[in-house]
Amino acid sequence: MSTQPAALRSKSELIEKWSKPEVITGSEMLLRSLLLEGVECVFGYPGGAVLYIYDAMYGFSDFHHVLTRHEQGAIHAADGYARATGKVGVCIATSGPGATNLVTGIATAYMDSVPLVVITGNVVQSAIGTDAFQEADIIGITMPITKHSYLVRKAEDIPRIIHEAFHIASTGRRGPVLIDIPKDVSAAKALFQPAAEVNLRGYNPTITPNKLQVDKLLKAIAEAKRPVVLAGGGVVYSGAHEELLKFIETTQIPITTTLLGLGGFPSGHELWMGMPGMHGTYTANKAIQGSDLLINIGARFDDRVTMKLQGFAPNAKVAHIDIDPAEIGKNVPTDIPIVGDVKTVLEILNREAKRTDLADEWRARIAAWKREVPLRYEDSETELKPQWVIEMIYETTKGDAIVTTDVGQHQMWAAQFYKFSKPRSWITSGGLGTMGFGFPSAIGAQMAFPDRTVVSINGDGGMQMCAQELAVCAINNIPVKVAIINNQVLGMVRQWQEIIYDNRYSHIDLAGSPDFVKLAEAYGVRGFRATNKTEARDAWEKALAHDGPAVVEFVVRKHENVYPMVTQGNTIDDMILGDA
């Protein structure tokens, strides 16, 4: 990709070059500090309040800057980069509308515990509070959706603030940190001195768990007859996938993984039951409801997992392992609270954990449920079914792709029918459910891994919220493969209106959407369309073979629903299984 210069200096060379004390501008301090944190890629959009920063970037080649076509595209790309790598994602925007255009992306990252450092410009300090041109109180606006915020008052503070921000974003429960830099601060000169250490009073995330609680869990495991593990995004974020696999293979406890937990445990494993919750598998939902011990590892007990809280896992002793103590007991009463890093906790558990010998009958029952009520759909030889498209994408990529999605029906089908076996190969907006996230996040993931196949699965609605970023792929030859599942409606809203609102279809028709093939070609991207299986396979294989970005529009059945489905107000074992 042309965004990747052929020769980048090694980390040690950069540290040596940029660590020397020197009188420079706040903007130059910012760039140097980012490099010293190991930043390789920044996504951004310039404007008046960050012009000094962008001027400092002129001719600067020690990290890549990707110019998106919308600030929201920049922060979603930074988010995708962070989720794919585990590193801190970085984006830059100007003051006022530039900063406010980042809000949805900040909230997305905050809900899903994604480490970001978000840099915004602001008007000069003397104008703050005067309703100056392009002024917005971005610190105040984003206070509820950031892990921490800084308003930089002096240029010499920038190295320390950047160092602290990266530390806060990437430790404990990860999340976005915002740094607001007034224009006069970015212009001011001061002595640059790299920050060597972090001293944050009161910020000490608990990594190692309480031994008494761990012992309680080990005792509960030994006594359990119907144990279930519910694993979430915390497994992926802590890099605990190997420890989790060892724990499951030792204890032989059946496991379900949440939407954000997909890839944290191999989907082909005999003890994996699929995803739980509103669109979870029959087996996962029945197992949770029938369990006598539910071990939550790095998940939030989100409402889309639990559905009706009264009646959730009614007979289970609940153990909850999480780095964030605020999550434990927040939604579901917890019998065994374990605060700590998931990887560390599992390492400790694995020293003493043993097979659950009392659960043989339970494992047999779960195996029978998996056989008797698998995920299924009614295939067609005349209509293109979205589930089949997902299965075809899985087969042709051999399950090795990084898959990003937007939000809606296609997201659920991808979660259900693409088999994830590797961590950080699945990127989706879980907590906030952000339309317009899928494609820009794929750009970030592809920047992180230029040699891997990155597939962005989108609906025809969400794609129109971010289609302008096709220009970024075309100009920089970022080879993302975009699959548009086009059912001509807002599919998930239509499904709810059909099932819950008695077929009262209100304002969901996306007629008038563009010809996505022509739209792709207008941006200089290869475009293909498919309306049946033969066309679909041919178009997708051509897209995969193409050495640049490509868009494939799959025209699918309008009235296809995602099943199983649990409607609101019901417990998760009260499932609509559909007519497949």
C-alpha positions as CSV (number, residue, x, y, z in Angstrom):
1,M,0.0,0.0,0.0
2,S,1.3,3.4,-0.9
3,T,0.5,4.6,2.7
4,Q,3.4,2.4,3.9
5,P,6.8,4.0,3.1
6,A,9.4,1.4,2.1
7,A,11.8,2.2,4.9
8,L,10.9,3.1,8.4
9,R,13.4,3.6,11.1
10,S,13.6,1.1,13.8
11,K,12.1,1.9,17.2
12,S,15.5,2.3,18.8
13,E,16.7,4.7,16.0
14,L,13.5,6.7,16.5
15,I,14.0,6.8,20.2
16,E,17.5,8.0,19.8
17,K,16.6,10.6,17.3
18,W,13.6,12.1,19.1
19,S,14.5,11.7,22.8
20,K,17.0,14.6,22.9
21,P,16.0,17.7,24.9
22,E,15.4,20.6,22.5
23,V,13.4,23.8,22.3
24,I,10.6,23.1,19.8
25,T,6.9,23.9,19.3
26,G,4.1,22.1,21.0
27,S,3.1,20.5,17.7
28,E,6.6,19.1,17.2
29,M,6.5,17.8,20.8
30,L,3.2,16.1,20.0
31,L,4.6,14.2,17.0
32,R,7.8,13.3,18.9
33,S,5.8,12.0,21.9
34,L,3.6,9.9,19.7
35,L,6.6,8.3,18.1
36,L,8.2,7.6,21.4
37,E,4.9,5.7,22.3
38,G,5.5,3.5,19.3
39,V,2.7,5.0,17.1
40,E,3.0,3.9,13.5
41,C,-0.3,5.1,12.1
42,V,-2.5,8.1,12.8
43,F,-5.9,8.9,11.2
44,G,-7.1,12.4,10.9
45,Y,-8.7,15.4,9.2
46,P,-7.1,18.9,9.4
47,G,-8.8,22.2,10.2
48,G,-8.0,25.6,11.6
49,A,-7.2,24.7,15.2
50,V,-4.8,22.0,14.3
51,L,-3.0,23.7,11.4
52,Y,0.3,24.0,13.5
53,I,0.1,20.3,14.1
54,Y,-0.4,19.5,10.4
55,D,2.3,22.0,9.5
56,A,4.7,20.0,11.7
57,M,3.7,16.9,9.8
58,Y,4.8,18.4,6.5
59,G,7.5,16.2,5.1
60,F,7.3,14.1,8.3
61,S,7.7,10.4,7.4
62,D,8.3,8.6,10.7
63,F,4.6,7.6,11.0
64,H,1.8,7.2,8.5
65,H,-1.0,9.7,8.5
66,V,-4.2,8.6,6.7
67,L,-6.5,11.4,5.6
68,T,-10.0,10.1,5.9
69,R,-13.1,11.8,4.3
70,H,-14.9,12.4,7.6
71,E,-13.8,12.7,11.2
72,Q,-16.1,9.8,12.1
73,G,-14.2,7.7,9.5
74,A,-10.9,8.7,11.2
75,I,-11.9,7.5,14.7
76,H,-13.6,4.3,13.5
77,A,-10.4,3.5,11.5
78,A,-8.3,4.2,14.6
79,D,-10.7,1.9,16.5
80,G,-10.3,-0.9,14.0
81,Y,-6.5,-0.5,14.1
82,A,-6.6,-0.8,17.9
83,R,-8.9,-3.8,17.9
84,A,-6.9,-5.6,15.3
85,T,-3.5,-5.0,17.0
86,G,-4.2,-4.5,20.7
87,K,-2.2,-1.3,20.4
88,V,-3.5,2.2,21.1
89,G,-5.3,3.8,18.1
90,V,-4.7,7.5,17.4
91,C,-6.8,10.1,15.6
92,I,-6.7,13.8,15.2
93,A,-9.4,16.4,14.5
94,T,-9.9,20.1,14.6
95,S,-12.0,22.0,17.1
96,G,-15.8,22.5,17.0
97,P,-17.5,20.4,14.4
98,G,-14.3,18.4,13.8
99,A,-14.2,17.4,17.4
100,T,-18.0,16.8,17.8
101,N,-17.9,14.5,14.7
102,L,-15.7,12.2,16.8
103,V,-18.3,11.8,19.6
104,T,-20.0,8.7,18.2
105,G,-16.6,7.0,17.6
106,I,-15.5,7.9,21.2
107,A,-18.7,6.4,22.6
108,T,-18.2,3.3,20.5
109,A,-14.7,2.8,21.8
110,Y,-15.8,3.5,25.4
111,M,-18.6,1.0,25.3
112,D,-16.4,-1.7,23.9
113,S,-13.3,-0.9,26.0
114,V,-11.0,0.0,23.1
115,P,-7.8,1.9,23.8
116,L,-7.7,5.2,21.8
117,V,-5.9,8.5,22.2
118,V,-8.1,11.1,20.6
119,I,-6.4,14.5,19.9
120,T,-8.5,17.5,19.2
121,G,-7.5,21.1,18.5
122,N,-9.2,24.0,20.2
123,V,-9.3,27.8,19.8
124,V,-6.6,29.8,21.5
125,Q,-6.9,29.9,25.3
126,S,-7.9,33.5,25.4
127,A,-10.9,32.7,23.3
128,I,-12.1,29.7,25.2
129,G,-15.6,30.4,26.6
130,T,-16.3,33.2,24.3
131,D,-18.3,31.2,21.7
132,A,-15.4,31.7,19.3
133,F,-15.6,30.4,15.7
134,Q,-15.5,26.6,15.7
135,E,-15.4,26.4,19.5
136,A,-17.0,23.5,21.4
137,D,-16.4,22.3,24.9
138,I,-15.3,18.9,23.7
139,I,-14.0,18.0,27.2
140,G,-17.5,18.6,28.7
141,I,-19.3,16.9,25.8
142,T,-17.2,13.7,26.0
143,M,-16.8,13.5,29.8
144,P,-19.3,10.5,30.1
145,I,-17.7,8.6,27.3
146,T,-14.0,8.9,27.9
147,K,-11.8,7.1,30.4
148,H,-9.9,10.4,31.0
149,S,-9.5,13.8,29.4
150,Y,-6.8,16.5,29.3
151,L,-7.0,20.2,28.3
152,V,-3.4,21.1,27.6
153,R,-2.4,24.5,29.1
154,K,1.3,24.6,28.4
155,A,3.4,23.2,25.6
156,E,6.0,21.7,28.0
157,D,3.2,19.5,29.5
158,I,2.6,17.7,26.2
159,P,5.2,14.9,26.6
160,R,3.9,14.0,30.1
161,I,0.3,14.1,29.0
162,I,0.8,11.9,26.0
163,H,2.7,9.4,28.1
164,E,0.0,9.3,30.7
165,A,-2.8,9.1,28.1
166,F,-1.3,6.1,26.5
167,H,-0.8,4.4,29.9
168,I,-4.4,5.1,30.9
169,A,-5.9,4.0,27.6
170,S,-4.0,0.7,27.5
171,T,-4.1,-0.5,31.1
172,G,-6.9,-1.7,33.4
173,R,-10.2,-1.6,31.6
174,R,-9.1,-0.1,28.3
175,G,-10.8,2.9,26.8
176,P,-10.5,6.3,25.0
177,V,-8.5,9.2,26.4
178,L,-9.1,12.7,24.9
179,I,-6.4,15.4,24.7
180,D,-7.6,18.9,23.8
181,I,-4.8,21.2,22.6
182,P,-5.6,24.9,22.1
183,K,-4.0,26.5,19.0
184,D,-1.7,28.8,20.9
185,V,-0.3,25.8,22.9
186,S,0.5,23.9,19.6
187,A,2.3,27.0,18.4
188,A,4.2,27.8,21.5
189,K,7.9,26.9,21.9
190,A,9.3,25.2,25.0
191,L,12.0,22.7,26.1
192,F,11.0,19.2,25.0
193,Q,11.9,16.6,27.6
194,P,10.5,13.1,27.1
195,A,8.4,11.6,29.8
196,A,10.1,8.6,31.4
197,E,7.6,7.5,34.0
198,V,3.9,7.7,35.0
199,N,2.8,8.9,38.4
200,L,-1.0,8.9,38.7
201,R,-2.2,9.0,42.2
202,G,-5.3,6.8,42.7
203,Y,-5.0,5.0,39.4
204,N,-3.9,1.4,40.2
205,P,-5.9,-1.2,38.3
206,T,-6.1,-4.5,40.1
207,I,-4.3,-7.2,38.0
208,T,-3.9,-10.0,40.5
209,P,-7.1,-11.4,42.0
210,N,-8.0,-12.1,45.6
211,K,-6.8,-15.7,46.5
212,L,-9.8,-16.4,48.7
213,Q,-12.2,-15.7,45.8
214,V,-10.1,-17.8,43.4
215,D,-10.3,-20.7,45.9
216,K,-14.0,-20.3,46.2
217,L,-14.3,-20.6,42.4
218,L,-12.1,-23.7,42.3
219,K,-14.3,-25.3,45.0
220,A,-17.5,-24.4,43.0
221,I,-16.0,-25.9,39.9
222,A,-15.3,-29.1,41.7
223,E,-18.9,-29.3,43.0
224,A,-20.7,-28.2,39.8
225,K,-22.9,-30.6,37.9
226,R,-24.1,-28.2,35.2
227,P,-21.3,-25.6,34.7
228,V,-21.1,-23.0,31.9
229,V,-18.4,-20.5,31.0
230,L,-19.6,-17.2,29.4
231,A,-16.5,-15.6,27.8
232,G,-16.5,-12.0,26.6
233,G,-14.3,-9.4,25.0
234,G,-12.1,-9.2,28.0
235,V,-10.5,-12.5,27.0
236,V,-9.5,-11.0,23.7
237,Y,-8.3,-7.7,25.1
238,S,-6.1,-9.3,27.8
239,G,-4.6,-11.8,25.3
240,A,-5.9,-14.7,27.4
241,H,-7.1,-17.0,24.5
242,E,-4.5,-19.6,25.2
243,E,-5.2,-19.6,28.9
244,L,-8.9,-19.9,28.3
245,L,-8.4,-22.8,25.9
246,K,-6.3,-24.6,28.6
247,F,-8.9,-23.9,31.3
248,I,-11.7,-25.3,29.2
249,E,-9.8,-28.4,28.1
250,T,-8.7,-29.0,31.7
251,T,-12.2,-28.5,33.3
252,Q,-14.2,-29.7,30.3
253,I,-16.8,-27.0,31.0
254,P,-19.0,-26.1,28.0
255,I,-18.4,-22.5,26.8
256,T,-20.3,-19.7,25.1
257,T,-18.7,-16.5,23.8
258,T,-20.4,-13.2,23.5
259,L,-20.5,-11.0,20.4
260,L,-17.2,-9.3,21.3
261,G,-15.8,-12.6,22.7
262,L,-15.9,-14.3,19.3
263,G,-12.4,-15.5,18.3
264,G,-11.3,-15.7,22.0
265,F,-12.1,-19.4,21.8
266,P,-11.9,-21.6,18.7
267,S,-15.4,-22.0,17.3
268,G,-14.6,-25.5,16.0
269,H,-14.1,-26.9,19.6
270,E,-16.5,-29.6,20.7
271,L,-17.3,-27.7,23.9
272,W,-18.1,-24.4,22.2
273,M,-21.9,-23.7,22.1
274,G,-22.0,-20.6,20.0
275,M,-23.1,-17.1,20.9
276,P,-25.7,-16.5,23.7
277,G,-28.5,-13.9,24.0
278,M,-31.0,-12.3,21.8
279,H,-29.7,-14.0,18.6
280,G,-27.8,-16.7,20.4
281,T,-27.9,-20.4,19.7
282,Y,-30.5,-22.7,21.2
283,T,-27.8,-24.6,23.0
284,A,-26.0,-21.6,24.5
285,N,-29.2,-20.1,25.8
286,K,-30.6,-23.4,27.2
287,A,-27.3,-24.2,28.8
288,I,-27.1,-20.8,30.6
289,Q,-30.7,-21.2,31.9
290,G,-30.0,-24.7,33.1
291,S,-26.6,-24.1,34.6
292,D,-25.8,-24.5,38.3
293,L,-22.5,-22.6,38.0
294,L,-22.1,-19.7,35.5
295,I,-18.5,-18.4,35.2
296,N,-18.4,-15.0,33.5
297,I,-14.9,-14.3,32.1
298,G,-14.5,-10.8,30.8
299,A,-18.0,-10.0,29.8
300,R,-20.4,-7.3,30.9
301,F,-23.7,-9.2,31.4
302,D,-25.0,-6.9,28.6
303,D,-28.8,-6.8,28.2
304,R,-28.6,-8.4,24.8
305,V,-27.0,-11.4,26.5
306,T,-29.2,-11.6,29.6
307,M,-32.5,-10.3,28.1
308,K,-35.0,-10.4,31.0
309,L,-32.9,-10.1,34.1
310,Q,-35.5,-11.7,36.4
311,G,-35.2,-15.3,35.4
312,F,-31.7,-15.1,33.9
313,A,-29.7,-18.2,34.9
314,P,-32.2,-18.8,37.8
315,N,-30.4,-21.8,39.4
316,A,-26.8,-20.7,38.9
317,K,-24.2,-19.7,41.3
318,V,-22.6,-16.8,39.5
319,A,-18.8,-16.1,39.3
320,H,-17.7,-13.0,37.6
321,I,-14.0,-12.3,36.5
322,D,-13.4,-8.8,35.3
323,I,-10.7,-6.1,35.5
324,D,-13.4,-3.5,36.2
325,P,-14.9,-3.8,39.7
326,A,-17.8,-1.6,38.6
327,E,-19.1,-4.3,36.3
328,I,-19.3,-7.0,39.0
329,G,-22.8,-7.2,40.5
330,K,-24.0,-4.3,38.3
331,N,-26.6,-6.3,36.4
332,V,-26.5,-9.8,37.8
333,P,-26.0,-10.6,41.5
334,T,-22.6,-12.2,41.9
335,D,-21.7,-15.0,44.3
336,I,-18.0,-15.1,43.6
337,P,-16.5,-11.7,42.5
338,I,-13.0,-11.9,41.1
339,V,-11.4,-8.5,40.2
340,G,-8.3,-8.9,38.1
341,D,-6.8,-9.2,34.6
342,V,-8.4,-12.1,32.8
343,K,-5.1,-13.6,31.6
344,T,-3.6,-13.4,35.1
345,V,-6.7,-14.9,36.8
346,L,-6.8,-17.8,34.3
347,E,-3.1,-18.5,34.7
348,I,-3.7,-18.8,38.5
349,L,-6.8,-21.0,38.0
350,N,-5.0,-23.3,35.6
351,R,-2.5,-24.2,38.3
352,E,-5.2,-26.0,40.3
353,A,-8.2,-26.5,38.1
354,K,-9.4,-30.0,37.5
355,R,-11.9,-31.8,35.3
356,T,-15.6,-31.4,36.3
357,D,-16.2,-35.1,36.8
358,L,-19.8,-34.5,38.0
359,A,-20.8,-32.9,34.7
360,D,-20.6,-35.9,32.3
361,E,-24.4,-36.0,32.0
362,W,-24.5,-32.3,31.4
363,R,-22.0,-32.4,28.6
364,A,-24.0,-35.2,26.9
365,R,-27.2,-33.1,27.2
366,I,-25.4,-30.1,25.6
367,A,-24.0,-32.3,22.8
368,A,-27.5,-33.5,22.1
369,W,-28.9,-30.0,21.9
370,K,-26.1,-29.0,19.5
371,R,-27.1,-32.0,17.2
372,E,-30.8,-31.6,17.5
373,V,-31.1,-27.8,17.2
374,P,-28.2,-26.3,15.3
375,L,-28.1,-22.9,13.6
376,R,-29.9,-23.4,10.4
377,Y,-31.7,-21.6,7.6
378,E,-33.9,-22.5,4.6
379,D,-31.6,-22.3,1.6
380,S,-32.7,-21.4,-1.9
381,E,-31.5,-22.0,-5.4
382,T,-33.5,-19.1,-6.8
383,E,-32.8,-16.4,-4.2
384,L,-29.5,-15.4,-2.7
385,K,-29.6,-16.0,1.1
386,P,-27.4,-13.8,3.3
387,Q,-26.5,-16.8,5.6
388,W,-25.2,-18.6,2.5
389,V,-23.1,-15.5,1.5
390,I,-21.5,-15.5,5.0
391,E,-20.7,-19.2,4.7
392,M,-19.2,-18.7,1.3
393,I,-17.0,-15.8,2.5
394,Y,-15.8,-18.1,5.3
395,E,-15.0,-20.9,3.0
396,T,-13.2,-18.7,0.4
397,T,-11.1,-17.0,3.1
398,K,-10.5,-20.3,4.9
399,G,-11.5,-18.5,8.2
400,D,-8.2,-16.6,8.2
401,A,-9.6,-13.1,7.4
402,I,-10.0,-10.2,9.7
403,V,-13.7,-9.6,9.5
404,T,-15.4,-6.3,10.3
405,T,-19.1,-5.6,10.3
406,D,-21.5,-2.8,10.5
407,V,-24.6,-3.2,12.6
408,G,-27.8,-5.0,11.9
409,Q,-28.9,-8.3,10.5
410,H,-25.7,-8.8,8.5
411,Q,-23.8,-8.4,11.8
412,M,-25.7,-11.2,13.4
413,W,-25.5,-13.5,10.4
414,A,-21.7,-12.9,10.3
415,A,-21.4,-13.7,14.0
416,Q,-23.5,-16.8,13.6
417,F,-22.1,-18.3,10.3
418,Y,-18.5,-17.2,10.1
419,K,-16.4,-19.4,12.3
420,F,-13.8,-17.5,14.3
421,S,-10.8,-19.3,15.7
422,K,-8.3,-16.6,16.2
423,P,-8.4,-13.6,18.5
424,R,-8.6,-10.1,17.0
425,S,-10.0,-11.4,13.8
426,W,-13.5,-10.1,14.5
427,I,-14.2,-6.3,14.7
428,T,-17.7,-5.1,15.3
429,S,-19.5,-2.4,17.4
430,G,-21.1,-4.3,20.3
431,G,-22.2,-2.0,23.0
432,L,-23.2,1.1,21.1
433,G,-24.3,-0.6,17.9
434,T,-22.8,2.0,15.6
435,M,-23.9,2.1,12.0
436,G,-21.2,3.4,9.7
437,F,-18.5,1.6,11.8
438,G,-17.8,-1.4,9.7
439,F,-16.0,-0.1,6.6
440,P,-13.8,2.6,8.3
441,S,-12.7,0.1,11.0
442,A,-11.7,-2.3,8.2
443,I,-9.4,0.4,6.8
444,G,-7.7,0.7,10.2
445,A,-7.3,-3.1,10.4
446,Q,-5.9,-3.3,6.9
447,M,-3.4,-0.5,7.7
448,A,-2.3,-2.6,10.7
449,F,-2.0,-5.8,8.7
450,P,-1.4,-4.9,5.0
451,D,-0.7,-8.5,4.0
452,R,-3.8,-10.0,5.6
453,T,-7.2,-10.4,4.0
454,V,-9.6,-7.9,5.5
455,V,-13.3,-8.3,4.8
456,S,-15.8,-5.6,5.6
457,I,-19.4,-6.9,5.8
458,N,-22.0,-4.2,5.6
459,G,-25.7,-3.6,5.1
460,D,-26.9,-1.3,2.4
461,G,-28.0,1.2,5.1
462,G,-24.7,1.4,7.1
463,M,-22.6,1.5,3.9
464,Q,-24.3,4.8,3.0
465,M,-23.1,6.3,6.2
466,C,-19.4,5.8,5.3
467,A,-19.2,5.2,1.6
468,Q,-17.0,8.3,1.1
469,E,-14.1,6.4,2.7
470,L,-13.9,4.4,-0.5
471,A,-11.7,7.3,-1.7
472,V,-9.2,6.5,1.0
473,C,-8.9,2.9,-0.2
474,A,-8.6,3.9,-3.8
475,I,-6.0,6.6,-3.3
476,N,-3.8,4.6,-1.0
477,N,-4.5,1.2,-2.5
478,I,-5.8,-0.2,0.8
479,P,-7.1,-3.7,-0.4
480,V,-10.2,-4.0,1.8
481,K,-12.8,-6.4,0.4
482,V,-16.3,-4.9,1.0
483,A,-19.3,-7.2,1.0
484,I,-22.6,-5.3,0.9
485,I,-25.6,-7.5,2.0
486,N,-28.2,-5.5,0.2
487,N,-31.8,-6.3,1.1
488,Q,-33.1,-2.9,0.2
489,V,-34.4,-2.2,3.7
490,L,-33.2,-1.4,7.2
491,G,-33.3,-5.1,7.8
492,M,-33.2,-5.4,11.6
493,V,-35.7,-2.6,12.1
494,R,-37.9,-4.4,9.5
495,Q,-37.6,-7.7,11.4
496,W,-38.7,-6.0,14.7
497,Q,-41.6,-4.3,12.9
498,E,-42.7,-7.6,11.5
499,I,-42.4,-9.7,14.7
500,I,-43.1,-7.2,17.4
501,Y,-45.1,-4.4,15.7
502,D,-47.5,-6.6,13.7
503,N,-46.0,-5.9,10.2
504,R,-46.4,-2.1,10.6
505,Y,-43.4,-1.2,8.4
506,S,-42.6,2.4,9.2
507,H,-39.9,4.3,7.3
508,I,-37.5,1.4,6.5
509,D,-37.5,1.3,2.7
510,L,-34.1,2.1,1.3
511,A,-35.3,2.4,-2.3
512,G,-33.3,5.1,-4.0
513,S,-30.0,3.7,-2.7
514,P,-27.2,4.1,-5.2
515,D,-26.0,1.5,-7.6
516,F,-23.2,0.3,-5.4
517,V,-21.1,-1.0,-8.3
518,K,-21.2,2.4,-10.0
519,L,-20.5,4.2,-6.7
520,A,-17.4,2.0,-6.1
521,E,-16.2,2.7,-9.7
522,A,-16.8,6.4,-9.3
523,Y,-14.2,6.3,-6.5
524,G,-11.9,4.2,-8.6
525,V,-12.7,0.9,-6.8
526,R,-13.5,-2.4,-8.5
527,G,-17.2,-3.2,-8.2
528,F,-19.2,-6.4,-8.7
529,R,-22.9,-7.4,-8.2
530,A,-24.4,-10.8,-7.5
531,T,-28.0,-11.9,-7.4
532,N,-27.6,-15.7,-7.3
533,K,-25.1,-18.3,-6.0
534,T,-23.2,-18.6,-9.2
535,E,-22.7,-14.9,-9.6
536,A,-21.9,-14.5,-5.9
537,R,-19.1,-17.0,-5.9
538,D,-17.7,-15.7,-9.2
539,A,-17.8,-12.1,-8.1
540,W,-16.4,-12.8,-4.7
541,E,-13.5,-14.8,-6.0
542,K,-12.7,-12.0,-8.5
543,A,-12.7,-9.5,-5.6
544,L,-10.4,-11.7,-3.5
545,A,-8.0,-12.1,-6.5
546,H,-7.9,-8.3,-7.1
547,D,-4.8,-6.8,-5.6
548,G,-6.6,-3.6,-4.5
549,P,-9.9,-2.6,-2.8
550,A,-13.1,-4.2,-4.2
551,V,-16.8,-3.9,-3.5
552,V,-19.3,-6.8,-4.0
553,E,-23.0,-6.1,-3.8
554,F,-24.9,-9.2,-2.8
555,V,-28.6,-8.7,-3.6
556,V,-30.4,-10.8,-1.1
557,R,-33.9,-11.7,0.0
558,K,-35.7,-8.7,1.6
559,H,-37.8,-10.6,4.1
560,E,-35.1,-12.9,5.6
561,N,-34.9,-12.8,9.4
562,V,-32.2,-13.6,12.0
563,Y,-33.1,-16.6,14.1
564,P,-33.1,-17.6,16.8
565,M,-34.6,-14.5,18.3
566,V,-35.6,-13.6,21.8
567,T,-37.9,-10.7,22.1
568,Q,-37.6,-8.1,24.8
569,G,-39.3,-8.9,28.1
570,N,-38.6,-12.7,27.7
571,T,-35.9,-14.9,29.2
572,I,-33.2,-16.2,26.8
573,D,-34.7,-19.7,26.7
574,D,-37.9,-18.3,25.2
575,M,-36.7,-18.3,21.6
576,I,-38.3,-17.9,18.3
577,L,-36.5,-20.5,16.2
578,G,-38.0,-19.5,12.8
579,D,-39.3,-21.7,10.1
580,A,-36.0,-23.2,8.9
